[in-house]
Amino acid sequence: MVTLAEVAQHAGVSASTVSYVLSGKRSISAVTRRRVEESIQVLGYHPNAGARALASSRSNIIALMIPLRTDMYVPVMMEIAIAVTTSARSHGYDVLLLTGEEGPDAVRRITGSGLADAMILMDVELDDERLPLLRGTEQPSVLIGLPADTNGLTCVDLDFGATGALCAEHLAMLGHRDIAVIGEAPAVYERHTGFAERTLDGLRSRSRELGLRVLHRPCEGGFDAMSLTLARVFDERPGTTGFVVQNESAVEPLLALLRRQGRAVPEDVSVIAICPDQVAVQASVRLTSVAIPAQEMGRNAVEQLIAKLEGHGKDDVVLIAPELTVRASTGPAPAAS
């Protein structure tokens, strides 16, 4: 391993000069800085992370808290995590991934140990137990998600309220009047997870304005669970002709069950999914959908966090506007018999 002393010898400067170039704590002439940087590149020198942290009181690590629950669609969570990691590296930061369901204990561990310089939190609930701790610490943080009270917080998220409203508007424009929402697993709503609650609120509010009737049914996903859920929907609302699905694992079972019942999509029933584009285009019927902008959310969260670390960030709520892409799964409501 190349040492700092070897870099200094190669560049013809003192070890302290190399240290100042690396830390930026003292002004160094452009010529000397360039010579040191060239030596670092030629020799392949990498500063020792532990020593650098002790010297600068910085770890150059961002903690990403991403509880991996069985009732969540993990591929979307991991796509956000990859975007966070890639963006953090472009700014010289590594990412410490915390996947346990530790809640406030994870925040205390990070703020009390110096393991990381800042935090990004995912799977945000409306009344998230981690938020009082975040508000009580000076350590920078960003939420990917939106709690009920955003005061004193920085949040990045898809505008899920507008997403629900957009789905209602599209189906209403096509003449549908009875809509069923196939939601996430019941536990997601029991935790009052922000994205699920906000989607439902936005859809219901806009539906009332448009004169639509909405039936919401959570679903575990999978064929058996979807079969029971769909039977309940048509028992309670036989005239349902529009479906909004916010549950990736329920998409294909729903389409298969509709086919089995002889209900053609979109001639008899229209389906909109809130899901990644990959899920929408690879379904057995190409789905009209509102995409989850996972990469944009991850990148934006890192940019907000870096601004805070550099001392010019501020508390803000960044909501990404939803975009609905019309494909083969939605069409005019069937004429009443």
Secondary structure, DSSP 8 states (H G I E B T S, - for coil): ---HHHHHHHHTS-HHHHHHHHH--S---HHHHHHHHHHHHHHT----HHHHHHHHT---EEEEE----TTS-HHHHHHHHHHHHHHHHHTT-EEEEE-S--THHHHHHHHHH-S-SEEEE-S-BTT-TTHHHHHT--S-EEEES--S--TT--EEEE-HHHHHHHHHHHHHHTT--EEEEEES-HHHHHTTBHHHHHHHHHHHHHHHHHT-EEEEEE---SHHHHHHHHHHHHHH-TT--EEEE--HHHHHHHHHHHHHTT--TTTT-EEEEES-HHHHHHSSS--EEE---HHHHHHHHHHHHHHHHTT-----EEEE---EE--TT--------
